[in-house]
Amino acid sequence: MVSVSDAQAIILNLVQPLDYQRDTEVVDLLAADSRILATPVTSPLDFPHWDNSAMDGYAVRYEDVQHSSAEQPAVLEIVEDIPAGYQPKSTIQPGEAARIFTGAVIPAGADTIVIQERTRREENRVFVLAAPQPQEFVRHKASFYQAGTQLLPAGIKLNASEIAVLAAAQCPQLNVYRRPRVAIFSTGDELVNVEQPLQPGQIVDSNQYALAALVKESGAEPILLGIVKDDPVVLERVIAHAVAIADIVLSSGGVSVGDYDYVDKIIESLKAEIHIRSVEMRPGKPLTVATFPSRDAINRVSPHSALYFGLPGNPAAVLVTFWRFVLPAIKKLSGITEGCEPVFLKVRSHDELRSDGKRETYLWGKLHLINGVYEFHKAGGSHSSGNLINLAQTNALAVLPVGKTLIYPQEEVQVLQLSNG
């Protein structure tokens, strides 16, 4: 049994990111949201594109207004109005000014903007009532970004702010990594689909639905392979197919030590190398992590080595192990270069939190902002790995390390913030 930190290190070391030469595609900008940029982006445009005004006011020569005051204002002749989108016609001469609006091109000869609140206008003259600073409120060409330099690096997720930058830079198409393919199936004779009526001893396969939603959230493509009965022959066929078509395979159930837990034996028979068989955590102890060779089970040359996660069968354990181990693996595989590891916050606990201290323990609940400080509220009810009900509407996992049996109310606790919060 390995520690949680060792398990995370082993898993992330096993992940080989998608190849930027083989695993990319070109998408339109409107389809690029949440995709991972595969190659750096440059732009032929400077930002700003030209010297422009940051405020509504008057474009002037600083030397004409440097001694202005309310008692002795500089008086300038207004020679032009310059709205945004207009190309100035005039060159500002001594004693002249141009009325200008935010974002408009600064005319030749002018070097400073006097905001309108510091002026008084009378017909075609403006009185400057306070001296500005030199070059005040001037946004200089290329002061934000210089054409031809790197605008965005490869390996980042494209969110709204990056999309806005790319649109402004006139990048209509982008080279992004393809979405990782994640095969998902559940094992167990007792499982039925959500549409089927329950018979005595049966349970609904919630794991496959949860994992599909989590995989979609992560930006990957779920491939649903359904429920597989506890039949070694059928299970071997499904696993062989899964590792042939997917980058990552997620199975739930069948990885403990019961008479019907076949997963480990089958993946070994398919020449997989098992790196983890159990993890020192609660819930989620029975976790198998393995890699398959670059040739799949039917000897077809595969461009990747599939990473296999044999997750526990209990639904709470499935979710916790996904958040703790699978999500970071998907992030790294997808091409993200930084920030793949889970991020933990130190917050105040609202409730008493208990553990037997034997394994790293995860308790689910919700983060609340109380007087500017985050506070963890433990979900009510049982924190059994088989209890799925009180996981609804949670957004954080509190972590009690090995040896820690009690955290008092208002004491600090480390939490993993979840994407569904």
C-alpha positions as CSV (number, residue, x, y, z in Angstrom):
1,M,0.0,0.0,0.0
2,V,1.5,3.3,-1.0
3,S,0.9,6.8,0.5
4,V,-1.3,9.3,-1.2
5,S,1.6,11.6,-2.1
6,D,3.6,8.7,-3.5
7,A,0.6,7.6,-5.5
8,Q,0.2,11.1,-7.0
9,A,3.9,11.2,-7.9
10,I,3.8,7.7,-9.5
11,I,0.7,8.5,-11.6
12,L,1.9,11.9,-12.9
13,N,5.3,10.3,-13.8
14,L,3.4,7.7,-15.8
15,V,1.4,10.2,-17.8
16,Q,2.9,11.1,-21.2
17,P,1.3,14.4,-22.6
18,L,-0.3,14.4,-26.0
19,D,2.2,14.9,-28.8
20,Y,2.1,18.4,-30.4
21,Q,2.9,17.0,-33.8
22,R,0.5,14.1,-33.8
23,D,-2.3,14.9,-31.4
24,T,-3.4,18.3,-32.5
25,E,-6.2,19.8,-34.6
26,V,-7.1,23.2,-36.0
27,V,-10.3,24.8,-34.7
28,D,-12.1,28.1,-35.2
29,L,-11.8,30.6,-32.5
30,L,-15.4,30.2,-31.4
31,A,-14.8,26.5,-30.9
32,A,-11.6,27.0,-28.9
33,D,-13.2,27.6,-25.5
34,S,-11.7,25.3,-22.9
35,R,-9.3,23.7,-25.3
36,I,-5.6,23.4,-24.7
37,L,-3.3,25.5,-26.9
38,A,-0.8,23.3,-28.7
39,T,1.5,25.9,-30.2
40,P,2.5,29.4,-29.1
41,V,0.6,32.3,-30.7
42,T,2.1,35.5,-32.0
43,S,0.4,38.4,-33.7
44,P,1.4,40.9,-36.4
45,L,-0.4,43.6,-34.5
46,D,1.0,45.9,-31.8
47,F,-1.2,46.6,-28.7
48,P,-2.3,49.3,-28.7
49,H,-2.2,49.6,-32.4
50,W,-1.4,53.3,-32.2
51,D,-1.0,56.0,-29.6
52,N,-4.4,56.6,-28.2
53,S,-6.2,58.4,-25.4
54,A,-7.1,56.7,-22.2
55,M,-9.7,59.3,-21.3
56,D,-12.2,61.9,-22.8
57,G,-10.5,65.2,-22.9
58,Y,-8.1,67.3,-25.0
59,A,-5.0,66.3,-26.9
60,V,-2.3,69.0,-26.3
61,R,1.4,69.7,-26.3
62,Y,2.7,69.4,-22.7
63,E,4.9,72.5,-23.1
64,D,1.7,74.6,-23.8
65,V,0.0,73.5,-20.5
66,Q,2.7,72.6,-18.0
67,H,2.1,75.8,-16.0
68,S,-1.7,75.9,-16.2
69,S,-3.7,76.6,-13.1
70,A,-7.2,77.8,-12.2
71,E,-5.9,81.3,-11.7
72,Q,-3.8,81.3,-14.9
73,P,-5.2,78.7,-17.3
74,A,-3.6,78.0,-20.6
75,V,-6.0,78.9,-23.4
76,L,-5.8,76.8,-26.5
77,E,-7.7,76.8,-29.9
78,I,-9.6,73.7,-30.7
79,V,-8.7,72.7,-34.2
80,E,-10.4,69.2,-34.5
81,D,-12.8,66.7,-32.8
82,I,-11.4,63.2,-32.8
83,P,-13.9,60.4,-31.9
84,A,-12.8,56.7,-31.6
85,G,-12.3,55.2,-35.0
86,Y,-11.4,58.5,-36.7
87,Q,-8.0,59.2,-38.3
88,P,-6.9,62.7,-37.2
89,K,-6.3,65.2,-40.0
90,S,-4.5,67.9,-38.1
91,T,-1.1,68.3,-36.6
92,I,-1.3,70.1,-33.3
93,Q,0.7,73.3,-33.4
94,P,1.7,75.6,-30.4
95,G,-1.4,77.0,-28.8
96,E,-3.7,74.4,-30.3
97,A,-5.7,71.4,-28.9
98,A,-7.9,68.7,-30.3
99,R,-11.1,67.4,-28.6
100,I,-10.5,63.7,-28.1
101,F,-12.5,60.7,-26.8
102,T,-11.4,57.5,-25.1
103,G,-9.6,55.1,-27.5
104,A,-9.2,57.7,-30.2
105,V,-5.9,58.2,-32.1
106,I,-3.7,60.9,-30.7
107,P,-3.0,63.5,-33.4
108,A,0.5,64.3,-34.6
109,G,2.1,67.0,-32.5
110,A,0.2,66.2,-29.3
111,D,1.9,64.3,-26.5
112,T,-0.5,64.6,-23.5
113,I,-4.2,64.3,-22.7
114,V,-5.9,66.8,-20.4
115,I,-9.0,65.2,-19.0
116,Q,-12.2,67.2,-19.6
117,E,-12.9,67.6,-15.8
118,R,-9.8,69.9,-15.6
119,T,-11.0,72.2,-18.4
120,R,-13.6,74.7,-19.4
121,R,-14.7,75.1,-23.0
122,E,-15.9,78.3,-24.6
123,E,-16.9,77.9,-28.2
124,N,-13.7,76.9,-30.0
125,R,-11.4,77.5,-27.1
126,V,-10.5,75.4,-24.2
127,F,-9.2,76.6,-20.8
128,V,-6.8,74.2,-19.1
129,L,-7.4,74.7,-15.3
130,A,-4.7,72.3,-14.0
131,A,-1.4,71.2,-15.3
132,P,-1.2,67.5,-16.3
133,Q,1.7,65.2,-16.0
134,P,3.9,64.8,-19.1
135,Q,2.3,62.2,-21.4
136,E,-0.6,61.7,-19.0
137,F,-3.4,59.5,-20.2
138,V,-1.6,58.5,-23.3
139,R,-1.5,54.8,-24.2
140,H,1.5,54.4,-26.4
141,K,1.6,52.1,-29.4
142,A,3.0,48.6,-28.5
143,S,3.2,49.4,-24.8
144,F,0.9,46.3,-24.0
145,Y,2.3,44.0,-26.6
146,Q,4.9,44.2,-29.4
147,A,4.1,42.6,-32.8
148,G,6.0,39.4,-33.5
149,T,6.6,38.4,-29.9
150,Q,4.9,35.6,-28.1
151,L,1.3,36.5,-27.2
152,L,0.2,33.2,-25.6
153,P,2.3,30.2,-24.7
154,A,1.5,26.6,-25.6
155,G,0.0,24.4,-22.9
156,I,-2.6,26.7,-21.5
157,K,-6.3,26.3,-21.3
158,L,-8.2,28.8,-23.4
159,N,-10.8,30.6,-21.3
160,A,-12.8,33.8,-21.9
161,S,-9.9,36.1,-21.3
162,E,-7.6,34.2,-23.7
163,I,-10.3,34.0,-26.3
164,A,-10.7,37.8,-26.1
165,V,-7.0,38.4,-26.5
166,L,-6.9,36.0,-29.6
167,A,-9.9,37.7,-31.1
168,A,-8.3,41.2,-30.7
169,A,-5.1,39.8,-32.2
170,Q,-7.1,38.6,-35.3
171,C,-6.4,34.9,-34.8
172,P,-9.4,33.2,-36.4
173,Q,-8.0,29.7,-36.1
174,L,-5.9,27.9,-33.5
175,N,-3.8,24.7,-33.2
176,V,-5.1,22.9,-30.1
177,Y,-4.6,19.4,-28.7
178,R,-7.3,16.9,-29.4
179,R,-9.4,15.9,-26.4
180,P,-8.0,13.0,-24.5
181,R,-10.2,9.8,-24.9
182,V,-11.3,8.2,-21.7
183,A,-13.0,4.8,-21.8
184,I,-15.4,4.1,-18.9
185,F,-17.1,1.0,-17.7
186,S,-18.5,-0.5,-14.5
187,T,-18.2,-4.1,-13.3
188,G,-20.5,-6.2,-11.2
189,D,-23.4,-8.6,-11.6
190,E,-25.5,-6.5,-9.2
191,L,-25.5,-3.4,-11.5
192,V,-28.3,-2.2,-13.7
193,N,-28.8,0.9,-15.9
194,V,-30.8,3.9,-14.7
195,E,-33.8,2.9,-16.9
196,Q,-34.1,-0.7,-15.6
197,P,-36.5,-1.5,-12.7
198,L,-34.6,-2.8,-9.6
199,Q,-34.8,-6.4,-8.5
200,P,-33.8,-7.5,-5.0
201,G,-30.0,-7.2,-4.5
202,Q,-29.5,-4.9,-7.5
203,I,-28.2,-1.3,-7.5
204,V,-28.1,1.4,-10.2
205,D,-24.7,2.0,-11.8
206,S,-24.3,5.6,-10.7
207,N,-20.5,5.4,-11.2
208,Q,-20.6,5.5,-15.0
209,Y,-22.8,8.6,-15.0
210,A,-20.6,10.4,-12.5
211,L,-17.4,9.5,-14.3
212,A,-18.8,10.6,-17.6
213,A,-19.8,14.0,-16.2
214,L,-16.4,14.4,-14.5
215,V,-14.5,13.5,-17.7
216,K,-16.5,16.0,-19.7
217,E,-15.9,18.7,-17.1
218,S,-12.1,18.0,-17.4
219,G,-12.3,18.7,-21.2
220,A,-11.8,15.1,-22.2
221,E,-14.0,12.8,-24.3
222,P,-15.8,10.0,-22.4
223,I,-16.3,6.7,-24.2
224,L,-19.0,4.8,-22.4
225,L,-18.6,1.0,-22.5
226,G,-21.5,0.1,-20.2
227,I,-21.8,-2.5,-17.5
228,V,-19.6,-5.6,-17.6
229,K,-20.7,-8.6,-15.6
230,D,-18.3,-10.5,-13.4
231,D,-17.3,-12.9,-16.2
232,P,-13.5,-13.0,-16.8
233,V,-13.8,-13.8,-20.5
234,V,-16.2,-10.8,-21.1
235,L,-14.2,-8.5,-18.9
236,E,-10.9,-9.4,-20.7
237,R,-12.5,-8.6,-24.0
238,V,-13.8,-5.2,-22.8
239,I,-10.5,-4.2,-21.2
240,A,-8.6,-5.1,-24.4
241,H,-11.0,-3.1,-26.5
242,A,-10.8,-0.1,-24.0
243,V,-7.0,0.1,-24.0
244,A,-7.0,-0.1,-27.8
245,I,-9.2,2.9,-28.3
246,A,-8.5,5.2,-25.3
247,D,-5.7,7.1,-23.7
248,I,-7.1,6.5,-20.2
249,V,-9.3,3.7,-19.0
250,L,-11.5,4.0,-16.0
251,S,-13.2,0.9,-14.5
252,S,-15.1,0.9,-11.2
253,G,-15.3,-2.2,-9.1
254,G,-13.5,-5.5,-9.2
255,V,-10.2,-4.3,-7.8
256,S,-10.5,-5.5,-4.2
257,V,-9.7,-9.0,-2.9
258,G,-13.1,-10.7,-3.2
259,D,-13.7,-13.9,-5.2
260,Y,-15.3,-11.9,-8.0
261,D,-12.6,-9.2,-8.2
262,Y,-10.9,-10.1,-11.5
263,V,-9.5,-6.8,-12.8
264,D,-5.9,-7.1,-11.6
265,K,-5.4,-10.7,-12.8
266,I,-6.9,-9.8,-16.2
267,I,-4.8,-6.7,-16.9
268,E,-1.7,-8.7,-15.9
269,S,-2.7,-11.3,-18.4
270,L,-2.9,-8.6,-21.0
271,K,0.8,-7.7,-20.3
272,A,0.0,-4.6,-18.3
273,E,2.5,-3.4,-15.6
274,I,0.7,-2.7,-12.3
275,H,2.3,0.3,-10.5
276,I,-0.3,0.7,-7.7
277,R,-2.5,-1.9,-6.0
278,S,-3.8,0.1,-3.0
279,V,-3.4,3.5,-1.5
280,E,-3.2,4.6,2.1
281,M,-6.4,6.6,2.1
282,R,-10.1,6.5,3.1
283,P,-12.2,6.2,1.0
284,G,-10.3,4.8,-2.0
285,K,-7.9,2.2,-0.6
286,P,-8.5,-0.4,-3.4
287,L,-7.0,1.5,-6.4
288,T,-5.2,-0.2,-9.2
289,V,-3.0,1.9,-11.6
290,A,-1.4,0.2,-14.6
291,T,0.1,0.9,-17.9
292,F,-0.3,-1.2,-21.1
293,P,2.5,-1.6,-23.7
294,S,2.4,0.4,-26.9
295,R,1.0,-2.6,-28.7
296,D,-2.6,-3.4,-27.6
297,A,-4.1,-6.8,-26.9
298,I,-4.8,-7.6,-30.6
299,N,-1.3,-6.6,-31.7
300,R,-2.3,-3.5,-33.5
301,V,0.4,-0.8,-33.2
302,S,-1.0,1.8,-30.9
303,P,0.4,5.4,-30.8
304,H,0.2,5.6,-27.0
305,S,0.6,3.5,-23.8
306,A,-2.8,3.4,-22.2
307,L,-3.1,4.4,-18.5
308,Y,-5.5,2.2,-16.6
309,F,-7.3,3.2,-13.4
310,G,-9.1,0.4,-11.6
311,L,-11.3,2.5,-9.3
312,P,-13.1,1.2,-6.2
313,G,-16.8,0.2,-6.6
314,N,-18.3,2.3,-3.8
315,P,-19.6,5.6,-5.3
316,A,-18.1,8.0,-2.8
317,A,-14.7,6.3,-3.3
318,V,-15.0,6.6,-7.0
319,L,-15.5,10.3,-6.9
320,V,-12.8,11.0,-4.3
321,T,-10.2,8.9,-6.2
322,F,-11.1,10.7,-9.5
323,W,-10.7,14.1,-8.0
324,R,-7.5,13.1,-6.2
325,F,-5.7,11.1,-8.9
326,V,-7.5,10.9,-12.3
327,L,-8.2,14.5,-12.8
328,P,-4.5,15.6,-12.5
329,A,-3.6,12.8,-14.9
330,I,-6.1,14.0,-17.5
331,K,-4.9,17.5,-17.2
332,K,-1.3,16.5,-17.8
333,L,-2.2,14.2,-20.6
334,S,-4.2,17.0,-22.3
335,G,-1.1,19.1,-22.8
336,I,-1.4,21.5,-19.9
337,T,2.1,22.4,-18.9
338,E,1.5,23.9,-15.4
339,G,-1.0,23.5,-12.6
340,C,-1.8,19.8,-13.1
341,E,-1.4,18.9,-9.4
342,P,-4.3,19.2,-7.0
343,V,-4.4,22.6,-5.2
344,F,-5.2,22.6,-1.5
345,L,-6.4,25.5,0.6
346,K,-6.0,26.1,4.3
347,V,-9.4,27.1,5.7
348,R,-11.2,27.1,9.0
349,S,-13.4,24.1,9.9
350,H,-16.9,24.9,11.1
351,D,-17.4,21.3,12.4
352,E,-15.5,18.8,14.4
353,L,-13.7,16.4,12.0
354,R,-12.7,12.9,13.1
355,S,-10.6,10.0,11.7
356,D,-9.0,6.9,13.1
357,G,-5.6,8.3,11.9
358,K,-4.6,5.1,10.2
359,R,-5.0,6.4,6.6
360,E,-5.3,9.8,5.0
361,T,-9.0,10.6,5.3
362,Y,-11.2,12.6,3.0
363,L,-14.5,14.2,4.3
364,W,-16.8,15.9,1.9
365,G,-18.6,19.2,2.5
366,K,-19.0,22.8,1.4
367,L,-16.9,25.9,1.5
368,H,-18.7,29.0,2.8
369,L,-17.2,32.5,2.8
370,I,-17.8,33.8,6.4
371,N,-16.7,37.4,7.0
372,G,-14.1,37.2,4.3
373,V,-12.7,33.9,5.5
374,Y,-13.4,30.5,4.0
375,E,-14.9,27.9,6.3
376,F,-15.4,24.2,5.6
377,H,-18.8,22.8,6.6
378,K,-18.9,19.0,6.7
379,A,-21.8,17.3,4.9
380,G,-24.3,15.9,7.3
381,G,-25.0,12.1,7.6
382,S,-22.7,9.2,7.1
383,H,-19.3,9.6,5.4
384,S,-19.3,5.9,4.3
385,S,-17.7,5.2,0.9
386,G,-21.1,3.6,0.0
387,N,-23.1,6.8,0.8
388,L,-23.6,8.8,-2.4
389,I,-26.5,10.9,-1.2
390,N,-24.7,13.5,1.0
391,L,-22.1,14.2,-1.8
392,A,-24.7,16.3,-3.6
393,Q,-24.0,20.0,-3.6
394,T,-20.6,19.6,-2.0
395,N,-17.6,21.5,-3.3
396,A,-14.6,20.5,-1.2
397,L,-12.8,17.6,0.5
398,A,-11.3,18.1,3.9
399,V,-8.1,16.1,4.4
400,L,-7.0,14.6,7.7
401,P,-3.5,13.3,7.3
402,V,-2.2,10.0,8.7
403,G,-1.9,10.2,12.5
404,K,-4.4,13.1,12.8
405,T,-7.6,11.9,14.5
406,L,-9.4,15.1,15.4
407,I,-9.8,18.7,14.1
408,Y,-11.8,21.0,16.4
409,P,-14.3,23.6,15.3
410,Q,-12.5,26.8,14.2
411,E,-9.2,24.9,13.8
412,E,-7.4,25.1,10.5
413,V,-7.9,22.3,8.0
414,Q,-6.5,21.6,4.5
415,V,-9.1,21.2,1.8
416,L,-9.2,20.2,-1.8
417,Q,-11.6,22.5,-3.7
418,L,-13.6,20.7,-6.3
419,S,-14.6,21.8,-9.8
420,N,-18.3,21.1,-9.2
421,G,-18.6,23.7,-6.4
